[in-house]
Amino acid sequence: MTDTRVVLSAPTTNMIDGEYAYEVVPNVTYGKADGKPFADKGIFTFTLIKTAKGWRIASWAFAEQ
């Protein structure tokens, strides 16, 4: 794969409960595989924790759409 880039959309879900948060972010990954262009839709899911230095990712997952 070459020339890859990920374009994030606005979050579809954003929930905050005190020092914890959950966010779902649709995205599209563009690039070339074997010289042929591709565009794959996906979803990032993040759990975050608020620290003294700001929000930090505690865990994340990715799934293709």
C-alpha positions as CSV (number, residue, x, y, z in Angstrom):
1,M,0.0,0.0,0.0
2,T,1.2,3.5,-0.8
3,D,-0.1,7.1,-0.7
4,T,-2.4,6.2,2.2
5,R,-4.4,8.9,4.1
6,V,-7.3,8.8,6.5
7,V,-10.1,11.4,6.3
8,L,-12.1,11.7,9.5
9,S,-15.8,12.8,9.6
10,A,-17.6,14.5,12.4
11,P,-18.3,12.1,15.3
12,T,-21.7,10.4,15.2
13,T,-21.6,9.6,18.9
14,N,-20.0,11.6,21.6
15,M,-20.9,10.7,25.2
16,I,-19.1,12.2,28.3
17,D,-19.7,10.9,31.8
18,G,-17.4,12.7,34.3
19,E,-13.8,11.8,33.5
20,Y,-14.7,9.2,30.9
21,A,-15.8,9.6,27.3
22,Y,-16.9,7.4,24.3
23,E,-16.7,8.6,20.7
24,V,-17.5,7.0,17.3
25,V,-15.8,8.6,14.3
26,P,-16.6,7.6,10.7
27,N,-13.7,7.7,8.3
28,V,-12.5,6.9,4.8
29,T,-9.0,5.5,4.1
30,Y,-7.6,6.4,0.6
31,G,-4.5,5.0,-1.0
32,K,-3.1,2.6,-3.6
33,A,-2.9,-1.2,-3.4
34,D,-0.8,-2.8,-6.1
35,G,-0.8,0.6,-7.9
36,K,-4.7,0.7,-8.0
37,P,-6.5,3.4,-6.0
38,F,-8.9,2.4,-3.3
39,A,-11.3,4.1,-0.8
40,D,-12.4,2.1,2.3
41,K,-15.0,3.3,4.7
42,G,-14.6,2.5,8.4
43,I,-15.4,3.5,11.9
44,F,-13.0,4.4,14.8
45,T,-14.4,3.9,18.3
46,F,-12.5,5.6,21.1
47,T,-12.8,5.5,24.9
48,L,-11.1,8.4,26.6
49,I,-10.1,9.4,30.1
50,K,-9.7,13.0,31.3
51,T,-6.3,13.6,32.9
52,A,-4.6,16.7,34.3
53,K,-3.0,17.1,30.9
54,G,-6.4,16.8,29.0
55,W,-8.3,14.0,27.3
56,R,-6.2,10.9,26.5
57,I,-7.2,7.8,24.5
58,A,-7.6,4.8,26.8
59,S,-8.6,2.3,24.1
60,W,-9.7,2.3,20.4
61,A,-11.0,-0.1,17.8
62,F,-11.5,0.0,14.0
63,A,-14.1,-1.7,11.9
64,E,-14.7,-1.6,8.2
65,Q,-18.1,-0.6,7.0
